Amino acid sequence: MNRLLRLYPREWRERYGDELAAILEERPAGPSLVLDVIRGALDAHVRAARGRGSVAPGLAHIAAASTVSPVLSPAATPVVPSAFGWRDVDGRVAGGMSRRQLLRRSLGAAVGLWVLEVSAGLIGYLWPNLSSGFGGRVTLGDLSAVAARPAVPGASLRNGAPAYFPEARAYIQLVDPTLAFRDGDDLDGSGTTTNVRALYQRCPHLGCRPNFCVQNHWFECPCHQSRYDRLGIKVRELGPAARSMDRFAVSVTGGVLTVDTSKLTLGPLPVALGQPGLVPSRGGTCI
């Protein structure tokens, strides 16, 4: 119990410590006594900071609960302000914290916590760009490895259907299904250099995931029925999406495909049915 006396200001302990120790010896130990001592310590700090001291701060309520009534003698010396802070009439500086200091420290702690939360969120957002996985570079493998991951079971990459890689959140599509990957880089994701296009799986409208329909070989959004050809070009007349599917930058080295999911190019504007630039539907629908 004597360890709890350390919660009181040093100046307070020097003046009232012996009297409080005597009170504590008369009271049975228990949770209520511990709470009284802690409450008294807080009261001593507050009263010392405010300069109030008609009775020994933090001691009166403990004494009231005791079976003895200690003598507070000169311990009740009032605290008065001075040019250098709060002092008692003996010239000693009173311990504790002023209201202004409390407000400043509370405000500083709140600002520090806010900065910490913002910093943690920013690091969490940027961290994937510094590593592998989505938000960074994802190596998918050579043509045979990519073809082994069809978006729709039974569909073939060589027949114009895409592969799907959830770790990259992308559909992988050959621009010309009769050709293989070509070494090179496509920073805009068009696939003109590498013959491969990595389409982001989110519909540009509201973020739903378009599904590949094996009947018409188009992507169809199940939420609002936007339609895209097999290379991700939006059909102007079908659905509310304002642009085509977005694309990731890709590179092929030694026949191995790598998708850079930190570099996203927005899809081009929609193309009207029957116009050049839109791969025709093979008929039917999956919606």
Contacts in CASP RR format, 6 or more apart in sequence:
PFRMAT RR
TARGET T0000
AUTHOR 0000-0000-0000
METHOD contacts of the structure
MODEL  1
MNRLLRLYPREWRERYGDELAAILEERPAGPSLVLDVIRGALDAHVRAAR
GRGSVAPGLAHIAAASTVSPVLSPAATPVVPSAFGWRDVDGRVAGGMSRR
QLLRRSLGAAVGLWVLEVSAGLIGYLWPNLSSGFGGRVTLGDLSAVAARP
AVPGASLRNGAPAYFPEARAYIQLVDPTLAFRDGDDLDGSGTTTNVRALY
QRCPHLGCRPNFCVQNHWFECPCHQSRYDRLGIKVRELGPAARSMDRFAV
SVTGGVLTVDTSKLTLGPLPVALGQPGLVPSRGGTCI
1 24 0 8 1.000
1 29 0 8 1.000
1 33 0 8 1.000
1 34 0 8 1.000
1 37 0 8 1.000
2 21 0 8 1.000
2 24 0 8 1.000
4 34 0 8 1.000
4 37 0 8 1.000
4 38 0 8 1.000
4 41 0 8 1.000
5 13 0 8 1.000
5 17 0 8 1.000
5 20 0 8 1.000
5 21 0 8 1.000
5 37 0 8 1.000
6 13 0 8 1.000
7 37 0 8 1.000
7 38 0 8 1.000
7 41 0 8 1.000
8 16 0 8 1.000
8 17 0 8 1.000
8 20 0 8 1.000
8 40 0 8 1.000
8 41 0 8 1.000
8 44 0 8 1.000
8 45 0 8 1.000
8 58 0 8 1.000
9 44 0 8 1.000
9 45 0 8 1.000
9 48 0 8 1.000
9 94 0 8 1.000
9 95 0 8 1.000
9 96 0 8 1.000
10 95 0 8 1.000
11 48 0 8 1.000
11 92 0 8 1.000
11 93 0 8 1.000
11 94 0 8 1.000
11 95 0 8 1.000
12 44 0 8 1.000
12 48 0 8 1.000
12 56 0 8 1.000
12 57 0 8 1.000
12 95 0 8 1.000
15 56 0 8 1.000
15 75 0 8 1.000
15 77 0 8 1.000
16 56 0 8 1.000
16 59 0 8 1.000
16 72 0 8 1.000
16 75 0 8 1.000
19 56 0 8 1.000
19 59 0 8 1.000
19 70 0 8 1.000
19 71 0 8 1.000
19 72 0 8 1.000
19 75 0 8 1.000
20 59 0 8 1.000
20 62 0 8 1.000
22 68 0 8 1.000
22 70 0 8 1.000
23 59 0 8 1.000
23 62 0 8 1.000
23 63 0 8 1.000
23 66 0 8 1.000
23 68 0 8 1.000
23 70 0 8 1.000
24 33 0 8 1.000
24 37 0 8 1.000
24 62 0 8 1.000
26 66 0 8 1.000
26 67 0 8 1.000
26 68 0 8 1.000
27 33 0 8 1.000
27 62 0 8 1.000
27 65 0 8 1.000
27 66 0 8 1.000
27 67 0 8 1.000
36 61 0 8 1.000
36 62 0 8 1.000
36 65 0 8 1.000
37 62 0 8 1.000
39 58 0 8 1.000
39 61 0 8 1.000
40 57 0 8 1.000
40 58 0 8 1.000
40 59 0 8 1.000
40 61 0 8 1.000
40 62 0 8 1.000
41 58 0 8 1.000
43 57 0 8 1.000
43 58 0 8 1.000
43 61 0 8 1.000
44 57 0 8 1.000
44 58 0 8 1.000
44 59 0 8 1.000
45 95 0 8 1.000
45 96 0 8 1.000
45 97 0 8 1.000
46 57 0 8 1.000
46 96 0 8 1.000
47 53 0 8 1.000
47 57 0 8 1.000
47 58 0 8 1.000
47 79 0 8 1.000
48 57 0 8 1.000
48 79 0 8 1.000
48 86 0 8 1.000
48 94 0 8 1.000
48 95 0 8 1.000
48 96 0 8 1.000
49 86 0 8 1.000
49 94 0 8 1.000
49 95 0 8 1.000
49 96 0 8 1.000
49 97 0 8 1.000
49 98 0 8 1.000
49 99 0 8 1.000
49 101 0 8 1.000
50 86 0 8 1.000
50 98 0 8 1.000
50 99 0 8 1.000
51 78 0 8 1.000
51 79 0 8 1.000
51 80 0 8 1.000
51 81 0 8 1.000
51 86 0 8 1.000
51 94 0 8 1.000
52 78 0 8 1.000
52 79 0 8 1.000
53 76 0 8 1.000
53 77 0 8 1.000
53 78 0 8 1.000
53 79 0 8 1.000
54 76 0 8 1.000
54 78 0 8 1.000
55 72 0 8 1.000
55 76 0 8 1.000
56 72 0 8 1.000
56 75 0 8 1.000
56 76 0 8 1.000
59 70 0 8 1.000
59 72 0 8 1.000
59 75 0 8 1.000
63 69 0 8 1.000
63 70 0 8 1.000
77 88 0 8 1.000
77 89 0 8 1.000
77 90 0 8 1.000
78 88 0 8 1.000
78 89 0 8 1.000
79 86 0 8 1.000
79 87 0 8 1.000
79 88 0 8 1.000
79 94 0 8 1.000
80 86 0 8 1.000
80 87 0 8 1.000
80 88 0 8 1.000
80 89 0 8 1.000
81 87 0 8 1.000
82 91 0 8 1.000
84 93 0 8 1.000
85 93 0 8 1.000
86 93 0 8 1.000
86 94 0 8 1.000
86 95 0 8 1.000
86 98 0 8 1.000
87 93 0 8 1.000
87 94 0 8 1.000
88 94 0 8 1.000
97 105 0 8 1.000
128 134 0 8 1.000
128 135 0 8 1.000
128 136 0 8 1.000
128 262 0 8 1.000
129 135 0 8 1.000
129 136 0 8 1.000
129 262 0 8 1.000
132 138 0 8 1.000
133 167 0 8 1.000
133 168 0 8 1.000
133 261 0 8 1.000
134 167 0 8 1.000
134 168 0 8 1.000
134 169 0 8 1.000
134 261 0 8 1.000
135 261 0 8 1.000
135 262 0 8 1.000
136 260 0 8 1.000
136 261 0 8 1.000
136 262 0 8 1.000
137 258 0 8 1.000
137 259 0 8 1.000
137 260 0 8 1.000
137 261 0 8 1.000
137 262 0 8 1.000
138 165 0 8 1.000
138 167 0 8 1.000
138 168 0 8 1.000
138 258 0 8 1.000
138 259 0 8 1.000
138 260 0 8 1.000
138 261 0 8 1.000
139 256 0 8 1.000
139 257 0 8 1.000
139 258 0 8 1.000
140 146 0 8 1.000
140 165 0 8 1.000
140 168 0 8 1.000
140 172 0 8 1.000
140 256 0 8 1.000
140 257 0 8 1.000
140 258 0 8 1.000
140 259 0 8 1.000
141 255 0 8 1.000
141 256 0 8 1.000
141 257 0 8 1.000
142 181 0 8 1.000
142 255 0 8 1.000
142 256 0 8 1.000
142 257 0 8 1.000
143 157 0 8 1.000
143 180 0 8 1.000
143 181 0 8 1.000
143 255 0 8 1.000
143 257 0 8 1.000
146 157 0 8 1.000
146 163 0 8 1.000
146 172 0 8 1.000
146 257 0 8 1.000
147 156 0 8 1.000
147 157 0 8 1.000
147 158 0 8 1.000
147 163 0 8 1.000
148 163 0 8 1.000
149 163 0 8 1.000
149 164 0 8 1.000
149 165 0 8 1.000
149 172 0 8 1.000
150 156 0 8 1.000
150 157 0 8 1.000
150 161 0 8 1.000
150 162 0 8 1.000
150 163 0 8 1.000
150 164 0 8 1.000
151 161 0 8 1.000
151 162 0 8 1.000
151 163 0 8 1.000
151 164 0 8 1.000
151 171 0 8 1.000
151 212 0 8 1.000
152 161 0 8 1.000
152 212 0 8 1.000
152 214 0 8 1.000
155 161 0 8 1.000
155 162 0 8 1.000
155 212 0 8 1.000
155 214 0 8 1.000
157 163 0 8 1.000
157 172 0 8 1.000
157 173 0 8 1.000
157 174 0 8 1.000
157 177 0 8 1.000
158 174 0 8 1.000
158 177 0 8 1.000
158 178 0 8 1.000
159 177 0 8 1.000
160 173 0 8 1.000
160 174 0 8 1.000
160 177 0 8 1.000
160 217 0 8 1.000
160 230 0 8 1.000
161 212 0 8 1.000
161 214 0 8 1.000
161 217 0 8 1.000
161 230 0 8 1.000
162 171 0 8 1.000
162 172 0 8 1.000
162 173 0 8 1.000
162 199 0 8 1.000
162 212 0 8 1.000
162 230 0 8 1.000
163 171 0 8 1.000
163 172 0 8 1.000
163 173 0 8 1.000
164 170 0 8 1.000
164 171 0 8 1.000
164 172 0 8 1.000
164 201 0 8 1.000
165 172 0 8 1.000
165 259 0 8 1.000
168 198 0 8 1.000
168 248 0 8 1.000
168 259 0 8 1.000
168 261 0 8 1.000
169 200 0 8 1.000
169 201 0 8 1.000
169 202 0 8 1.000
169 261 0 8 1.000
170 198 0 8 1.000
170 199 0 8 1.000
170 200 0 8 1.000
170 201 0 8 1.000
170 248 0 8 1.000
170 259 0 8 1.000
170 261 0 8 1.000
171 198 0 8 1.000
171 199 0 8 1.000
171 201 0 8 1.000
171 212 0 8 1.000
171 219 0 8 1.000
172 196 0 8 1.000
172 197 0 8 1.000
172 198 0 8 1.000
172 199 0 8 1.000
172 257 0 8 1.000
172 259 0 8 1.000
173 196 0 8 1.000
173 197 0 8 1.000
173 198 0 8 1.000
173 199 0 8 1.000
173 230 0 8 1.000
173 231 0 8 1.000
173 232 0 8 1.000
174 195 0 8 1.000
174 196 0 8 1.000
174 197 0 8 1.000
175 191 0 8 1.000
175 192 0 8 1.000
175 195 0 8 1.000
175 196 0 8 1.000
175 197 0 8 1.000
175 231 0 8 1.000
176 195 0 8 1.000
179 195 0 8 1.000
180 195 0 8 1.000
180 255 0 8 1.000
181 194 0 8 1.000
181 195 0 8 1.000
181 196 0 8 1.000
181 252 0 8 1.000
181 255 0 8 1.000
181 257 0 8 1.000
182 193 0 8 1.000
182 194 0 8 1.000
182 195 0 8 1.000
182 252 0 8 1.000
183 194 0 8 1.000
183 252 0 8 1.000
183 253 0 8 1.000
183 254 0 8 1.000
183 255 0 8 1.000
184 193 0 8 1.000
184 194 0 8 1.000
184 251 0 8 1.000
184 252 0 8 1.000
184 253 0 8 1.000
185 193 0 8 1.000
185 194 0 8 1.000
185 249 0 8 1.000
185 250 0 8 1.000
185 251 0 8 1.000
186 192 0 8 1.000
186 193 0 8 1.000
186 194 0 8 1.000
186 196 0 8 1.000
186 197 0 8 1.000
186 249 0 8 1.000
186 250 0 8 1.000
186 251 0 8 1.000
187 249 0 8 1.000
187 263 0 8 1.000
187 265 0 8 1.000
188 247 0 8 1.000
188 249 0 8 1.000
188 265 0 8 1.000
189 197 0 8 1.000
189 198 0 8 1.000
189 247 0 8 1.000
189 248 0 8 1.000
189 249 0 8 1.000
189 250 0 8 1.000
189 265 0 8 1.000
190 197 0 8 1.000
190 247 0 8 1.000
190 265 0 8 1.000
191 197 0 8 1.000
191 250 0 8 1.000
194 250 0 8 1.000
194 251 0 8 1.000
194 252 0 8 1.000
194 257 0 8 1.000
196 250 0 8 1.000
196 252 0 8 1.000
196 257 0 8 1.000
197 231 0 8 1.000
197 232 0 8 1.000
197 247 0 8 1.000
197 250 0 8 1.000
198 247 0 8 1.000
198 248 0 8 1.000
198 249 0 8 1.000
198 250 0 8 1.000
198 259 0 8 1.000
199 219 0 8 1.000
199 231 0 8 1.000
199 232 0 8 1.000
199 245 0 8 1.000
199 246 0 8 1.000
199 247 0 8 1.000
199 248 0 8 1.000
200 245 0 8 1.000
200 246 0 8 1.000
200 247 0 8 1.000
200 248 0 8 1.000
200 264 0 8 1.000
201 209 0 8 1.000
201 210 0 8 1.000
202 208 0 8 1.000
202 209 0 8 1.000
202 246 0 8 1.000
203 209 0 8 1.000
203 210 0 8 1.000
203 221 0 8 1.000
203 223 0 8 1.000
203 224 0 8 1.000
203 226 0 8 1.000
203 241 0 8 1.000
203 245 0 8 1.000
204 234 0 8 1.000
204 241 0 8 1.000
204 242 0 8 1.000
204 243 0 8 1.000
204 244 0 8 1.000
204 245 0 8 1.000
204 246 0 8 1.000
204 266 0 8 1.000
204 267 0 8 1.000
205 221 0 8 1.000
205 223 0 8 1.000
205 224 0 8 1.000
205 226 0 8 1.000
205 239 0 8 1.000
205 240 0 8 1.000
205 241 0 8 1.000
205 242 0 8 1.000
206 223 0 8 1.000
206 224 0 8 1.000
207 223 0 8 1.000
208 221 0 8 1.000
208 222 0 8 1.000
208 223 0 8 1.000
208 224 0 8 1.000
209 221 0 8 1.000
210 219 0 8 1.000
210 220 0 8 1.000
210 221 0 8 1.000
210 222 0 8 1.000
210 226 0 8 1.000
210 228 0 8 1.000
210 245 0 8 1.000
211 219 0 8 1.000
211 220 0 8 1.000
211 221 0 8 1.000
211 222 0 8 1.000
211 286 0 8 1.000
212 218 0 8 1.000
212 219 0 8 1.000
212 220 0 8 1.000
212 230 0 8 1.000
213 219 0 8 1.000
213 220 0 8 1.000
213 284 0 8 1.000
213 285 0 8 1.000
213 286 0 8 1.000
213 287 0 8 1.000
214 286 0 8 1.000
215 282 0 8 1.000
215 283 0 8 1.000
215 284 0 8 1.000
215 285 0 8 1.000
215 286 0 8 1.000
216 281 0 8 1.000
216 282 0 8 1.000
216 283 0 8 1.000
216 284 0 8 1.000
216 285 0 8 1.000
216 286 0 8 1.000
217 229 0 8 1.000
217 230 0 8 1.000
217 279 0 8 1.000
217 281 0 8 1.000
217 282 0 8 1.000
218 227 0 8 1.000
218 228 0 8 1.000
218 229 0 8 1.000
218 230 0 8 1.000
218 235 0 8 1.000
218 281 0 8 1.000
219 227 0 8 1.000
219 228 0 8 1.000
219 229 0 8 1.000
219 230 0 8 1.000
219 232 0 8 1.000
219 245 0 8 1.000
220 226 0 8 1.000
220 227 0 8 1.000
220 228 0 8 1.000
220 285 0 8 1.000
220 286 0 8 1.000
220 287 0 8 1.000
221 227 0 8 1.000
221 228 0 8 1.000
221 239 0 8 1.000
221 241 0 8 1.000
222 287 0 8 1.000
224 239 0 8 1.000
224 240 0 8 1.000
224 241 0 8 1.000
225 238 0 8 1.000
225 239 0 8 1.000
225 287 0 8 1.000
226 234 0 8 1.000
226 235 0 8 1.000
226 238 0 8 1.000
226 239 0 8 1.000
226 240 0 8 1.000
226 241 0 8 1.000
227 234 0 8 1.000
227 235 0 8 1.000
227 238 0 8 1.000
227 239 0 8 1.000
228 234 0 8 1.000
228 235 0 8 1.000
228 241 0 8 1.000
228 244 0 8 1.000
228 245 0 8 1.000
229 235 0 8 1.000
229 278 0 8 1.000
229 279 0 8 1.000
229 280 0 8 1.000
229 281 0 8 1.000
230 279 0 8 1.000
231 279 0 8 1.000
232 244 0 8 1.000
232 245 0 8 1.000
233 244 0 8 1.000
233 245 0 8 1.000
233 268 0 8 1.000
233 270 0 8 1.000
233 271 0 8 1.000
233 277 0 8 1.000
233 278 0 8 1.000
233 279 0 8 1.000
234 241 0 8 1.000
234 243 0 8 1.000
234 244 0 8 1.000
234 245 0 8 1.000
234 269 0 8 1.000
234 270 0 8 1.000
234 271 0 8 1.000
235 270 0 8 1.000
235 271 0 8 1.000
235 272 0 8 1.000
235 273 0 8 1.000
235 278 0 8 1.000
236 270 0 8 1.000
236 271 0 8 1.000
236 272 0 8 1.000
236 273 0 8 1.000
237 272 0 8 1.000
237 273 0 8 1.000
238 273 0 8 1.000
241 270 0 8 1.000
242 270 0 8 1.000
243 266 0 8 1.000
243 267 0 8 1.000
243 268 0 8 1.000
243 269 0 8 1.000
243 270 0 8 1.000
244 267 0 8 1.000
244 268 0 8 1.000
244 269 0 8 1.000
244 270 0 8 1.000
245 267 0 8 1.000
246 264 0 8 1.000
246 265 0 8 1.000
246 266 0 8 1.000
246 267 0 8 1.000
247 264 0 8 1.000
247 265 0 8 1.000
247 267 0 8 1.000
248 259 0 8 1.000
248 260 0 8 1.000
248 261 0 8 1.000
248 263 0 8 1.000
248 264 0 8 1.000
248 265 0 8 1.000
249 259 0 8 1.000
249 260 0 8 1.000
249 263 0 8 1.000
249 264 0 8 1.000
249 265 0 8 1.000
250 257 0 8 1.000
250 258 0 8 1.000
250 259 0 8 1.000
250 260 0 8 1.000
251 257 0 8 1.000
251 258 0 8 1.000
251 260 0 8 1.000
252 258 0 8 1.000
271 277 0 8 1.000
271 278 0 8 1.000
272 278 0 8 1.000
274 280 0 8 1.000
END
